[in-house]
Amino acid sequence: MRDYETMFILKPDLEEEDVEAVLTRFQGLITDGGGTVAGVNKWGKRRLAYEIEGYGEGIYVIMEFVAEAGVARELERVFKITDQVLRYLSIKKD
């Protein structure tokens, strides 16, 4: 098991219920794979450094979790195909 931290930016026009549904989905992927979510820190709407897909703002979320490498790869795969996610970055913590 490894420690990971991932930051992702969601589209700013999502309702609060939609944001919670996306977070629940991502946390479910981690726990179903045998990992544990250490913490979720929602920063809320922030201005982007540059426009992404026509959006000047995004909803920033940082999630820390402990899981196997396969779970982290699956989470990144799901980030790629989820329409609500503008950008993401996952790192392995030392």
C-alpha positions as CSV (number, residue, x, y, z in Angstrom):
1,M,0.0,0.0,0.0
2,R,1.2,3.5,-0.9
3,D,0.2,7.0,0.1
4,Y,-1.2,9.1,-2.7
5,E,-2.4,12.6,-3.1
6,T,-4.5,13.7,-6.0
7,M,-5.8,17.1,-7.0
8,F,-8.6,17.5,-9.5
9,I,-10.5,20.4,-10.9
10,L,-14.2,20.0,-11.6
11,K,-16.3,22.2,-13.9
12,P,-17.6,25.3,-12.1
13,D,-21.2,25.0,-13.2
14,L,-21.8,21.8,-11.2
15,E,-24.4,21.9,-8.4
16,E,-23.3,20.9,-4.9
17,E,-25.2,17.6,-5.2
18,D,-23.3,16.8,-8.4
19,V,-20.0,17.6,-6.8
20,E,-20.8,15.3,-3.8
21,A,-21.9,12.5,-6.2
22,V,-18.6,12.8,-8.1
23,L,-16.6,12.7,-4.8
24,T,-18.6,9.7,-3.6
25,R,-17.9,7.9,-6.9
26,F,-14.1,8.5,-6.6
27,Q,-14.0,7.5,-3.0
28,G,-16.0,4.4,-3.8
29,L,-13.4,3.4,-6.4
30,I,-10.6,3.7,-3.8
31,T,-12.5,1.7,-1.1
32,D,-13.7,-1.0,-3.5
33,G,-10.1,-1.5,-4.5
34,G,-9.0,-2.1,-0.9
35,G,-7.7,1.3,-0.2
36,T,-8.7,3.9,2.4
37,V,-9.4,7.6,1.9
38,A,-7.4,9.6,4.4
39,G,-9.0,13.0,3.7
40,V,-10.9,15.1,1.2
41,N,-10.2,18.9,1.1
42,K,-12.6,20.9,-1.0
43,W,-11.2,24.3,-1.8
44,G,-14.2,25.4,-3.7
45,K,-14.3,27.7,-6.8
46,R,-11.0,29.2,-7.8
47,R,-9.8,31.1,-10.8
48,L,-7.7,29.1,-13.3
49,A,-4.4,30.3,-14.5
50,Y,-5.6,29.8,-18.1
51,E,-8.9,28.8,-19.6
52,I,-9.6,25.1,-19.9
53,E,-12.5,24.1,-22.2
54,G,-13.8,27.6,-22.1
55,Y,-13.9,27.8,-18.3
56,G,-12.1,30.5,-16.3
57,E,-12.9,29.0,-13.0
58,G,-13.0,25.5,-11.5
59,I,-13.9,23.6,-8.3
60,Y,-10.6,22.4,-6.7
61,V,-10.5,19.2,-4.6
62,I,-7.5,17.5,-3.0
63,M,-7.9,13.9,-1.9
64,E,-5.4,11.9,0.1
65,F,-5.6,8.1,0.1
66,V,-3.7,4.9,0.7
67,A,-4.0,2.2,-1.9
68,E,-2.2,-0.2,-4.2
69,A,-0.8,1.1,-7.5
70,G,-3.5,-0.5,-9.5
71,V,-6.2,1.4,-7.7
72,A,-4.4,4.7,-8.4
73,R,-4.1,3.8,-12.1
74,E,-7.9,2.9,-12.2
75,L,-8.7,6.3,-10.6
76,E,-6.7,8.1,-13.2
77,R,-8.5,6.2,-15.9
78,V,-11.8,7.2,-14.5
79,F,-10.6,10.9,-14.3
80,K,-9.9,10.8,-18.0
81,I,-13.4,9.6,-19.0
82,T,-15.4,11.7,-16.5
83,D,-16.9,14.7,-18.2
84,Q,-17.0,16.8,-15.0
85,V,-13.2,16.7,-14.5
86,L,-11.3,19.4,-16.2
87,R,-7.8,18.5,-15.0
88,Y,-6.2,16.1,-12.5
89,L,-2.8,15.3,-11.0
90,S,-1.9,12.4,-8.8
91,I,1.4,12.0,-6.9
92,K,2.9,9.3,-4.8
93,K,3.9,10.7,-1.4
94,D,7.2,9.6,0.1
